[in-house]
Amino acid sequence: MSAALVSKLLSLGVAGFPTVKVTRQAIGATTISAGRVELVVSSLVEQGVSIDGLNSCTDSVQCPQGQTCQSDLTCK
């Protein structure tokens, strides 16, 4: 992914336990006597990501000292 795309995604905001989903898709088509035939092949991958300064949590005991777990699953 390009740095520009990553910057745009981060500008949308972050929450605890961030992931990115990427779909790769290929489409092929042809016309036969019975009509048009189209084949779509796709693959989806979801990967957890780490973001500097973001601590994910489900409970305040997972947060650094002095921070508490927020409703968006981040320590603040």
Secondary structure as GFF3:
##gff-version 3
##sequence-region A 1 76
A	DSSP	alpha_helix	3	11	.	.	.	ID=ss1
A	DSSP	beta_strand	19	32	.	.	.	ID=ss2
A	DSSP	beta_strand	35	48	.	.	.	ID=ss3
A	DSSP	three_ten_helix	60	62	.	.	.	ID=ss4
###
